[in-house]
Amino acid sequence: MPLFMTEAKYTEETLGLMTTRPSDRPDAVAKVIEAHGGKLRDFYWVFGDTDVVFTYEARNNETALAILMALSNGDAVAFHKTRVLISNKEAMAAMRRAGRVKTGYTSPRREWEGWIDEGGEG
């Protein structure tokens, strides 16, 4: 199953409420992910721009988006960023494929190789 990583920032109000009434967020997040057929892998509180980072498995992008929409419901989350995590094994296969498949693409840098700016274009 594809692996996703989400970083989330709680609202200031939510963080304030958690100091007076602590809430075990990994259990709550896991229930939402599992309801969509996924699995929570890791959950961490972090310093920086976000408050939590968690990784989870989901069947596909649509399922991951449904999970995020469910978790964002309720105004407790100010924002979140999600990334698809690609294993090194998958990256190595992609590198080999990129080198093997002939596309005819020429990068602008190669296309302009040897070009001399003589001015007057503007």
VEXVEXPA-729690 format. One record per atom (N, C-alpha, C): x, y, z; atom name; residue number from 0. Coordinates in nm, 2 decimals, always signed. Example, Ala and Ser with C-alpha at 12.3 -4.5 7.8 and 13.67 -1.06 7.14 Angstrom:
<nodes>
+--------+--------+--------+------+-----+
:   east :  north :     up : atom : seq :
+--------+--------+--------+------+-----+
:  +1.32 :  -0.57 :  +0.78 :    N :   0 :
:  +1.23 :  -0.45 :  +0.78 :   CA :   0 :
:  +1.32 :  -0.33 :  +0.78 :    C :   0 :
:  +1.28 :  -0.22 :  +0.71 :    N :   1 :
:  +1.37 :  -0.11 :  +0.71 :   CA :   1 :
:  +1.29 :  +0.00 :  +0.79 :    C :   1 :
+--------+--------+--------+------+-----+
</nodes>
This chain:
<nodes>
+--------+--------+--------+------+-----+
:   east :  north :     up : atom : seq :
+--------+--------+--------+------+-----+
:  +0.08 :  -0.12 :  +0.00 :    N :   0 :
:  +0.00 :  +0.00 :  +0.00 :   CA :   0 :
:  +0.09 :  +0.12 :  +0.00 :    C :   0 :
:  +0.05 :  +0.23 :  -0.07 :    N :   1 :
:  +0.12 :  +0.35 :  -0.07 :   CA :   1 :
:  +0.14 :  +0.41 :  +0.07 :    C :   1 :
:  +0.25 :  +0.48 :  +0.10 :    N :   2 :
:  +0.28 :  +0.53 :  +0.23 :   CA :   2 :
:  +0.27 :  +0.69 :  +0.21 :    C :   2 :
:  +0.21 :  +0.75 :  +0.31 :    N :   3 :
:  +0.19 :  +0.90 :  +0.31 :   CA :   3 :
:  +0.25 :  +0.95 :  +0.44 :    C :   3 :
:  +0.29 :  +1.08 :  +0.43 :    N :   4 :
:  +0.34 :  +1.15 :  +0.55 :   CA :   4 :
:  +0.26 :  +1.28 :  +0.56 :    C :   4 :
:  +0.20 :  +1.31 :  +0.67 :    N :   5 :
:  +0.12 :  +1.43 :  +0.69 :   CA :   5 :
:  +0.18 :  +1.51 :  +0.81 :    C :   5 :
:  +0.21 :  +1.64 :  +0.79 :    N :   6 :
:  +0.24 :  +1.73 :  +0.89 :   CA :   6 :
:  +0.12 :  +1.82 :  +0.92 :    C :   6 :
:  +0.08 :  +1.84 :  +1.04 :    N :   7 :
:  -0.03 :  +1.92 :  +1.07 :   CA :   7 :
:  +0.00 :  +2.02 :  +1.18 :    C :   7 :
:  -0.07 :  +2.13 :  +1.17 :    N :   8 :
:  -0.06 :  +2.24 :  +1.27 :   CA :   8 :
:  -0.20 :  +2.26 :  +1.33 :    C :   8 :
:  -0.21 :  +2.24 :  +1.46 :    N :   9 :
:  -0.33 :  +2.26 :  +1.53 :   CA :   9 :
:  -0.35 :  +2.41 :  +1.55 :    C :   9 :
:  -0.48 :  +2.46 :  +1.56 :    N :  10 :
:  -0.51 :  +2.60 :  +1.59 :   CA :  10 :
:  -0.46 :  +2.63 :  +1.73 :    C :  10 :
:  -0.43 :  +2.75 :  +1.76 :    N :  11 :
:  -0.39 :  +2.80 :  +1.89 :   CA :  11 :
:  -0.50 :  +2.76 :  +1.99 :    C :  11 :
:  -0.62 :  +2.77 :  +1.96 :    N :  12 :
:  -0.73 :  +2.74 :  +2.05 :   CA :  12 :
:  -0.73 :  +2.59 :  +2.08 :    C :  12 :
:  -0.71 :  +2.51 :  +1.98 :    N :  13 :
:  -0.70 :  +2.36 :  +2.01 :   CA :  13 :
:  -0.58 :  +2.33 :  +2.10 :    C :  13 :
:  -0.47 :  +2.39 :  +2.07 :    N :  14 :
:  -0.35 :  +2.36 :  +2.16 :   CA :  14 :
:  -0.38 :  +2.40 :  +2.30 :    C :  14 :
:  -0.44 :  +2.52 :  +2.32 :    N :  15 :
:  -0.48 :  +2.57 :  +2.45 :   CA :  15 :
:  -0.57 :  +2.47 :  +2.52 :    C :  15 :
:  -0.67 :  +2.42 :  +2.45 :    N :  16 :
:  -0.77 :  +2.32 :  +2.51 :   CA :  16 :
:  -0.70 :  +2.19 :  +2.55 :    C :  16 :
:  -0.60 :  +2.15 :  +2.47 :    N :  17 :
:  -0.52 :  +2.03 :  +2.51 :   CA :  17 :
:  -0.44 :  +2.04 :  +2.63 :    C :  17 :
:  -0.41 :  +2.16 :  +2.67 :    N :  18 :
:  -0.34 :  +2.17 :  +2.80 :   CA :  18 :
:  -0.43 :  +2.16 :  +2.92 :    C :  18 :
:  -0.55 :  +2.18 :  +2.90 :    N :  19 :
:  -0.65 :  +2.16 :  +3.02 :   CA :  19 :
:  -0.72 :  +2.03 :  +3.01 :    C :  19 :
:  -0.73 :  +1.98 :  +2.89 :    N :  20 :
:  -0.79 :  +1.85 :  +2.87 :   CA :  20 :
:  -0.72 :  +1.77 :  +2.76 :    C :  20 :
:  -0.61 :  +1.70 :  +2.81 :    N :  21 :
:  -0.52 :  +1.63 :  +2.71 :   CA :  21 :
:  -0.60 :  +1.53 :  +2.63 :    C :  21 :
:  -0.56 :  +1.52 :  +2.50 :    N :  22 :
:  -0.63 :  +1.43 :  +2.41 :   CA :  22 :
:  -0.52 :  +1.34 :  +2.34 :    C :  22 :
:  -0.54 :  +1.21 :  +2.34 :    N :  23 :
:  -0.45 :  +1.11 :  +2.28 :   CA :  23 :
:  -0.47 :  +1.11 :  +2.13 :    C :  23 :
:  -0.41 :  +1.20 :  +2.06 :    N :  24 :
:  -0.43 :  +1.21 :  +1.92 :   CA :  24 :
:  -0.40 :  +1.09 :  +1.83 :    C :  24 :
:  -0.29 :  +1.02 :  +1.86 :    N :  25 :
:  -0.26 :  +0.90 :  +1.78 :   CA :  25 :
:  -0.37 :  +0.80 :  +1.77 :    C :  25 :
:  -0.44 :  +0.77 :  +1.88 :    N :  26 :
:  -0.55 :  +0.68 :  +1.88 :   CA :  26 :
:  -0.67 :  +0.74 :  +1.80 :    C :  26 :
:  -0.70 :  +0.87 :  +1.81 :    N :  27 :
:  -0.80 :  +0.93 :  +1.73 :   CA :  27 :
:  -0.77 :  +0.92 :  +1.58 :    C :  27 :
:  -0.65 :  +0.96 :  +1.55 :    N :  28 :
:  -0.61 :  +0.96 :  +1.41 :   CA :  28 :
:  -0.61 :  +0.81 :  +1.35 :    C :  28 :
:  -0.56 :  +0.72 :  +1.43 :    N :  29 :
:  -0.56 :  +0.58 :  +1.38 :   CA :  29 :
:  -0.70 :  +0.53 :  +1.35 :    C :  29 :
:  -0.80 :  +0.57 :  +1.43 :    N :  30 :
:  -0.94 :  +0.52 :  +1.41 :   CA :  30 :
:  -0.99 :  +0.57 :  +1.27 :    C :  30 :
:  -0.96 :  +0.70 :  +1.24 :    N :  31 :
:  -1.00 :  +0.75 :  +1.11 :   CA :  31 :
:  -0.93 :  +0.68 :  +1.00 :    C :  31 :
:  -0.80 :  +0.66 :  +1.01 :    N :  32 :
:  -0.73 :  +0.59 :  +0.90 :   CA :  32 :
:  -0.78 :  +0.45 :  +0.88 :    C :  32 :
:  -0.80 :  +0.38 :  +0.99 :    N :  33 :
:  -0.85 :  +0.24 :  +0.99 :   CA :  33 :
:  -0.99 :  +0.23 :  +0.93 :    C :  33 :
:  -1.07 :  +0.33 :  +0.96 :    N :  34 :
:  -1.21 :  +0.33 :  +0.90 :   CA :  34 :
:  -1.21 :  +0.34 :  +0.75 :    C :  34 :
:  -1.10 :  +0.39 :  +0.70 :    N :  35 :
:  -1.08 :  +0.40 :  +0.55 :   CA :  35 :
:  -0.99 :  +0.29 :  +0.49 :    C :  35 :
:  -0.97 :  +0.19 :  +0.58 :    N :  36 :
:  -0.89 :  +0.07 :  +0.53 :   CA :  36 :
:  -0.74 :  +0.09 :  +0.53 :    C :  36 :
:  -0.69 :  +0.19 :  +0.60 :    N :  37 :
:  -0.55 :  +0.22 :  +0.61 :   CA :  37 :
:  -0.49 :  +0.18 :  +0.74 :    C :  37 :
:  -0.37 :  +0.22 :  +0.76 :    N :  38 :
:  -0.30 :  +0.18 :  +0.89 :   CA :  38 :
:  -0.20 :  +0.30 :  +0.92 :    C :  38 :
:  -0.22 :  +0.34 :  +1.05 :    N :  39 :
:  -0.13 :  +0.44 :  +1.10 :   CA :  39 :
:  +0.01 :  +0.37 :  +1.13 :    C :  39 :
:  +0.12 :  +0.43 :  +1.08 :    N :  40 :
:  +0.25 :  +0.37 :  +1.11 :   CA :  40 :
:  +0.32 :  +0.44 :  +1.22 :    C :  40 :
:  +0.33 :  +0.57 :  +1.22 :    N :  41 :
:  +0.40 :  +0.65 :  +1.32 :   CA :  41 :
:  +0.33 :  +0.78 :  +1.35 :    C :  41 :
:  +0.34 :  +0.83 :  +1.47 :    N :  42 :
:  +0.28 :  +0.96 :  +1.50 :   CA :  42 :
:  +0.38 :  +1.03 :  +1.60 :    C :  42 :
:  +0.42 :  +1.15 :  +1.57 :    N :  43 :
:  +0.51 :  +1.22 :  +1.65 :   CA :  43 :
:  +0.47 :  +1.37 :  +1.67 :    C :  43 :
:  +0.49 :  +1.42 :  +1.79 :    N :  44 :
:  +0.48 :  +1.56 :  +1.81 :   CA :  44 :
:  +0.61 :  +1.62 :  +1.78 :    C :  44 :
:  +0.61 :  +1.74 :  +1.72 :    N :  45 :
:  +0.74 :  +1.80 :  +1.67 :   CA :  45 :
:  +0.75 :  +1.95 :  +1.70 :    C :  45 :
:  +0.87 :  +2.00 :  +1.70 :    N :  46 :
:  +0.89 :  +2.15 :  +1.71 :   CA :  46 :
:  +0.89 :  +2.20 :  +1.57 :    C :  46 :
:  +0.86 :  +2.33 :  +1.56 :    N :  47 :
:  +0.87 :  +2.39 :  +1.43 :   CA :  47 :
:  +0.74 :  +2.45 :  +1.38 :    C :  47 :
:  +0.73 :  +2.45 :  +1.24 :    N :  48 :
:  +0.61 :  +2.51 :  +1.18 :   CA :  48 :
:  +0.48 :  +2.43 :  +1.20 :    C :  48 :
:  +0.50 :  +2.30 :  +1.23 :    N :  49 :
:  +0.38 :  +2.21 :  +1.26 :   CA :  49 :
:  +0.39 :  +2.15 :  +1.40 :    C :  49 :
:  +0.28 :  +2.09 :  +1.44 :    N :  50 :
:  +0.28 :  +2.03 :  +1.57 :   CA :  50 :
:  +0.29 :  +1.88 :  +1.57 :    C :  50 :
:  +0.24 :  +1.82 :  +1.47 :    N :  51 :
:  +0.25 :  +1.67 :  +1.46 :   CA :  51 :
:  +0.29 :  +1.63 :  +1.32 :    C :  51 :
:  +0.35 :  +1.51 :  +1.31 :    N :  52 :
:  +0.39 :  +1.44 :  +1.19 :   CA :  52 :
:  +0.34 :  +1.30 :  +1.20 :    C :  52 :
:  +0.27 :  +1.24 :  +1.10 :    N :  53 :
:  +0.24 :  +1.10 :  +1.11 :   CA :  53 :
:  +0.25 :  +1.04 :  +0.97 :    C :  53 :
:  +0.28 :  +0.91 :  +0.97 :    N :  54 :
:  +0.29 :  +0.84 :  +0.85 :   CA :  54 :
:  +0.18 :  +0.73 :  +0.85 :    C :  54 :
:  +0.13 :  +0.70 :  +0.74 :    N :  55 :
:  +0.02 :  +0.60 :  +0.73 :   CA :  55 :
:  +0.01 :  +0.54 :  +0.59 :    C :  55 :
:  -0.05 :  +0.42 :  +0.59 :    N :  56 :
:  -0.07 :  +0.35 :  +0.46 :   CA :  56 :
:  -0.22 :  +0.38 :  +0.42 :    C :  56 :
:  -0.24 :  +0.40 :  +0.29 :    N :  57 :
:  -0.37 :  +0.42 :  +0.24 :   CA :  57 :
:  -0.37 :  +0.35 :  +0.10 :    C :  57 :
:  -0.49 :  +0.30 :  +0.06 :    N :  58 :
:  -0.50 :  +0.23 :  -0.07 :   CA :  58 :
:  -0.45 :  +0.32 :  -0.19 :    C :  58 :
:  -0.48 :  +0.45 :  -0.19 :    N :  59 :
:  -0.45 :  +0.53 :  -0.30 :   CA :  59 :
:  -0.47 :  +0.68 :  -0.26 :    C :  59 :
:  -0.45 :  +0.77 :  -0.36 :    N :  60 :
:  -0.46 :  +0.91 :  -0.33 :   CA :  60 :
:  -0.60 :  +0.95 :  -0.29 :    C :  60 :
:  -0.70 :  +0.89 :  -0.35 :    N :  61 :
:  -0.84 :  +0.93 :  -0.31 :   CA :  61 :
:  -0.86 :  +0.89 :  -0.17 :    C :  61 :
:  -0.82 :  +0.78 :  -0.12 :    N :  62 :
:  -0.84 :  +0.74 :  +0.02 :   CA :  62 :
:  -0.76 :  +0.83 :  +0.11 :    C :  62 :
:  -0.64 :  +0.86 :  +0.07 :    N :  63 :
:  -0.56 :  +0.95 :  +0.16 :   CA :  63 :
:  -0.63 :  +1.09 :  +0.17 :    C :  63 :
:  -0.68 :  +1.14 :  +0.06 :    N :  64 :
:  -0.75 :  +1.27 :  +0.07 :   CA :  64 :
:  -0.88 :  +1.26 :  +0.16 :    C :  64 :
:  -0.95 :  +1.15 :  +0.15 :    N :  65 :
:  -1.07 :  +1.13 :  +0.23 :   CA :  65 :
:  -1.03 :  +1.13 :  +0.38 :    C :  65 :
:  -0.92 :  +1.06 :  +0.41 :    N :  66 :
:  -0.87 :  +1.06 :  +0.55 :   CA :  66 :
:  -0.84 :  +1.20 :  +0.60 :    C :  66 :
:  -0.77 :  +1.28 :  +0.51 :    N :  67 :
:  -0.73 :  +1.41 :  +0.55 :   CA :  67 :
:  -0.85 :  +1.50 :  +0.57 :    C :  67 :
:  -0.95 :  +1.49 :  +0.48 :    N :  68 :
:  -1.07 :  +1.57 :  +0.49 :   CA :  68 :
:  -1.14 :  +1.53 :  +0.62 :    C :  68 :
:  -1.15 :  +1.40 :  +0.66 :    N :  69 :
:  -1.21 :  +1.37 :  +0.78 :   CA :  69 :
:  -1.14 :  +1.42 :  +0.90 :    C :  69 :
:  -1.00 :  +1.42 :  +0.90 :    N :  70 :
:  -0.92 :  +1.47 :  +1.01 :   CA :  70 :
:  -0.93 :  +1.62 :  +1.02 :    C :  70 :
:  -0.95 :  +1.69 :  +0.91 :    N :  71 :
:  -0.96 :  +1.83 :  +0.91 :   CA :  71 :
:  -1.10 :  +1.89 :  +0.95 :    C :  71 :
:  -1.19 :  +1.80 :  +0.96 :    N :  72 :
:  -1.33 :  +1.84 :  +0.99 :   CA :  72 :
:  -1.33 :  +1.88 :  +1.14 :    C :  72 :
:  -1.39 :  +2.00 :  +1.17 :    N :  73 :
:  -1.40 :  +2.03 :  +1.31 :   CA :  73 :
:  -1.32 :  +2.15 :  +1.35 :    C :  73 :
:  -1.25 :  +2.21 :  +1.26 :    N :  74 :
:  -1.17 :  +2.34 :  +1.29 :   CA :  74 :
:  -1.06 :  +2.32 :  +1.39 :    C :  74 :
:  -1.01 :  +2.20 :  +1.42 :    N :  75 :
:  -0.90 :  +2.19 :  +1.51 :   CA :  75 :
:  -0.76 :  +2.20 :  +1.44 :    C :  75 :
:  -0.76 :  +2.18 :  +1.31 :    N :  76 :
:  -0.64 :  +2.19 :  +1.24 :   CA :  76 :
:  -0.63 :  +2.32 :  +1.16 :    C :  76 :
:  -0.52 :  +2.39 :  +1.17 :    N :  77 :
:  -0.50 :  +2.52 :  +1.10 :   CA :  77 :
:  -0.46 :  +2.49 :  +0.96 :    C :  77 :
:  -0.37 :  +2.39 :  +0.94 :    N :  78 :
:  -0.33 :  +2.35 :  +0.80 :   CA :  78 :
:  -0.25 :  +2.22 :  +0.81 :    C :  78 :
:  -0.24 :  +2.16 :  +0.70 :    N :  79 :
:  -0.16 :  +2.03 :  +0.69 :   CA :  79 :
:  -0.09 :  +2.02 :  +0.56 :    C :  79 :
:  +0.02 :  +1.95 :  +0.55 :    N :  80 :
:  +0.09 :  +1.92 :  +0.43 :   CA :  80 :
:  +0.10 :  +1.77 :  +0.42 :    C :  80 :
:  +0.08 :  +1.71 :  +0.31 :    N :  81 :
:  +0.09 :  +1.57 :  +0.29 :   CA :  81 :
:  +0.18 :  +1.54 :  +0.17 :    C :  81 :
:  +0.26 :  +1.44 :  +0.19 :    N :  82 :
:  +0.35 :  +1.39 :  +0.09 :   CA :  82 :
:  +0.34 :  +1.24 :  +0.07 :    C :  82 :
:  +0.35 :  +1.20 :  -0.05 :    N :  83 :
:  +0.36 :  +1.05 :  -0.08 :   CA :  83 :
:  +0.50 :  +1.01 :  -0.06 :    C :  83 :
:  +0.53 :  +0.91 :  +0.02 :    N :  84 :
:  +0.66 :  +0.87 :  +0.05 :   CA :  84 :
:  +0.70 :  +0.75 :  -0.05 :    C :  84 :
:  +0.81 :  +0.77 :  -0.11 :    N :  85 :
:  +0.86 :  +0.67 :  -0.21 :   CA :  85 :
:  +0.98 :  +0.60 :  -0.15 :    C :  85 :
:  +0.98 :  +0.47 :  -0.15 :    N :  86 :
:  +1.09 :  +0.39 :  -0.09 :   CA :  86 :
:  +1.21 :  +0.41 :  -0.18 :    C :  86 :
:  +1.33 :  +0.38 :  -0.13 :    N :  87 :
:  +1.45 :  +0.38 :  -0.21 :   CA :  87 :
:  +1.44 :  +0.28 :  -0.32 :    C :  87 :
:  +1.39 :  +0.17 :  -0.29 :    N :  88 :
:  +1.37 :  +0.06 :  -0.40 :   CA :  88 :
:  +1.29 :  +0.11 :  -0.51 :    C :  88 :
:  +1.18 :  +0.18 :  -0.49 :    N :  89 :
:  +1.10 :  +0.24 :  -0.59 :   CA :  89 :
:  +1.17 :  +0.35 :  -0.67 :    C :  89 :
:  +1.25 :  +0.43 :  -0.59 :    N :  90 :
:  +1.33 :  +0.54 :  -0.65 :   CA :  90 :
:  +1.43 :  +0.49 :  -0.75 :    C :  90 :
:  +1.50 :  +0.38 :  -0.70 :    N :  91 :
:  +1.60 :  +0.32 :  -0.79 :   CA :  91 :
:  +1.54 :  +0.26 :  -0.91 :    C :  91 :
:  +1.43 :  +0.20 :  -0.90 :    N :  92 :
:  +1.36 :  +0.15 :  -1.02 :   CA :  92 :
:  +1.32 :  +0.26 :  -1.12 :    C :  92 :
:  +1.27 :  +0.38 :  -1.06 :    N :  93 :
:  +1.24 :  +0.49 :  -1.14 :   CA :  93 :
:  +1.36 :  +0.55 :  -1.21 :    C :  93 :
:  +1.47 :  +0.56 :  -1.14 :    N :  94 :
:  +1.60 :  +0.61 :  -1.20 :   CA :  94 :
:  +1.64 :  +0.52 :  -1.32 :    C :  94 :
:  +1.63 :  +0.39 :  -1.30 :    N :  95 :
:  +1.66 :  +0.29 :  -1.41 :   CA :  95 :
:  +1.57 :  +0.31 :  -1.53 :    C :  95 :
:  +1.44 :  +0.33 :  -1.50 :    N :  96 :
:  +1.34 :  +0.35 :  -1.60 :   CA :  96 :
:  +1.36 :  +0.48 :  -1.68 :    C :  96 :
:  +1.39 :  +0.58 :  -1.60 :    N :  97 :
:  +1.41 :  +0.72 :  -1.67 :   CA :  97 :
:  +1.53 :  +0.71 :  -1.76 :    C :  97 :
:  +1.63 :  +0.63 :  -1.73 :    N :  98 :
:  +1.75 :  +0.62 :  -1.81 :   CA :  98 :
:  +1.73 :  +0.52 :  -1.93 :    C :  98 :
:  +1.63 :  +0.44 :  -1.92 :    N :  99 :
:  +1.60 :  +0.34 :  -2.02 :   CA :  99 :
:  +1.50 :  +0.38 :  -2.13 :    C :  99 :
:  +1.40 :  +0.46 :  -2.09 :    N : 100 :
:  +1.29 :  +0.50 :  -2.18 :   CA : 100 :
:  +1.33 :  +0.62 :  -2.26 :    C : 100 :
:  +1.33 :  +0.60 :  -2.39 :    N : 101 :
:  +1.36 :  +0.71 :  -2.48 :   CA : 101 :
:  +1.24 :  +0.80 :  -2.51 :    C : 101 :
:  +1.25 :  +0.93 :  -2.47 :    N : 102 :
:  +1.14 :  +1.02 :  -2.49 :   CA : 102 :
:  +1.16 :  +1.13 :  -2.60 :    C : 102 :
:  +1.28 :  +1.15 :  -2.63 :    N : 103 :
:  +1.31 :  +1.26 :  -2.73 :   CA : 103 :
:  +1.31 :  +1.39 :  -2.66 :    C : 103 :
:  +1.30 :  +1.40 :  -2.53 :    N : 104 :
:  +1.30 :  +1.53 :  -2.46 :   CA : 104 :
:  +1.44 :  +1.59 :  -2.46 :    C : 104 :
:  +1.45 :  +1.72 :  -2.48 :    N : 105 :
:  +1.58 :  +1.79 :  -2.47 :   CA : 105 :
:  +1.56 :  +1.90 :  -2.37 :    C : 105 :
:  +1.64 :  +1.91 :  -2.27 :    N : 106 :
:  +1.63 :  +2.01 :  -2.17 :   CA : 106 :
:  +1.67 :  +2.15 :  -2.23 :    C : 106 :
:  +1.61 :  +2.25 :  -2.17 :    N : 107 :
:  +1.65 :  +2.39 :  -2.22 :   CA : 107 :
:  +1.80 :  +2.41 :  -2.22 :    C : 107 :
:  +1.86 :  +2.36 :  -2.11 :    N : 108 :
:  +2.01 :  +2.38 :  -2.10 :   CA : 108 :
:  +2.08 :  +2.32 :  -2.22 :    C : 108 :
:  +2.04 :  +2.20 :  -2.25 :    N : 109 :
:  +2.11 :  +2.13 :  -2.37 :   CA : 109 :
:  +2.07 :  +2.20 :  -2.50 :    C : 109 :
:  +1.94 :  +2.24 :  -2.51 :    N : 110 :
:  +1.89 :  +2.31 :  -2.63 :   CA : 110 :
:  +1.97 :  +2.44 :  -2.66 :    C : 110 :
:  +2.00 :  +2.51 :  -2.55 :    N : 111 :
:  +2.07 :  +2.64 :  -2.57 :   CA : 111 :
:  +2.22 :  +2.63 :  -2.56 :    C : 111 :
:  +2.27 :  +2.51 :  -2.55 :    N : 112 :
:  +2.42 :  +2.49 :  -2.55 :   CA : 112 :
:  +2.49 :  +2.55 :  -2.67 :    C : 112 :
:  +2.59 :  +2.63 :  -2.64 :    N : 113 :
:  +2.66 :  +2.70 :  -2.74 :   CA : 113 :
:  +2.60 :  +2.83 :  -2.79 :    C : 113 :
:  +2.48 :  +2.86 :  -2.74 :    N : 114 :
:  +2.41 :  +2.99 :  -2.78 :   CA : 114 :
:  +2.49 :  +3.11 :  -2.72 :    C : 114 :
:  +2.50 :  +3.21 :  -2.80 :    N : 115 :
:  +2.57 :  +3.33 :  -2.76 :   CA : 115 :
:  +2.48 :  +3.45 :  -2.76 :    C : 115 :
:  +2.46 :  +3.51 :  -2.65 :    N : 116 :
:  +2.37 :  +3.63 :  -2.64 :   CA : 116 :
:  +2.44 :  +3.75 :  -2.71 :    C : 116 :
:  +2.39 :  +3.79 :  -2.82 :    N : 117 :
:  +2.45 :  +3.91 :  -2.89 :   CA : 117 :
:  +2.37 :  +4.03 :  -2.87 :    C : 117 :
:  +2.27 :  +4.03 :  -2.77 :    N : 118 :
:  +2.19 :  +4.14 :  -2.75 :   CA : 118 :
:  +2.10 :  +4.17 :  -2.86 :    C : 118 :
:  +2.01 :  +4.27 :  -2.84 :    N : 119 :
:  +1.92 :  +4.32 :  -2.94 :   CA : 119 :
:  +1.79 :  +4.24 :  -2.94 :    C : 119 :
:  +1.77 :  +4.15 :  -2.85 :    N : 120 :
:  +1.64 :  +4.07 :  -2.86 :   CA : 120 :
:  +1.53 :  +4.16 :  -2.80 :    C : 120 :
:  +1.55 :  +4.25 :  -2.72 :    N : 121 :
:  +1.45 :  +4.33 :  -2.66 :   CA : 121 :
:  +1.41 :  +4.45 :  -2.73 :    C : 121 :
+--------+--------+--------+------+-----+
</nodes>
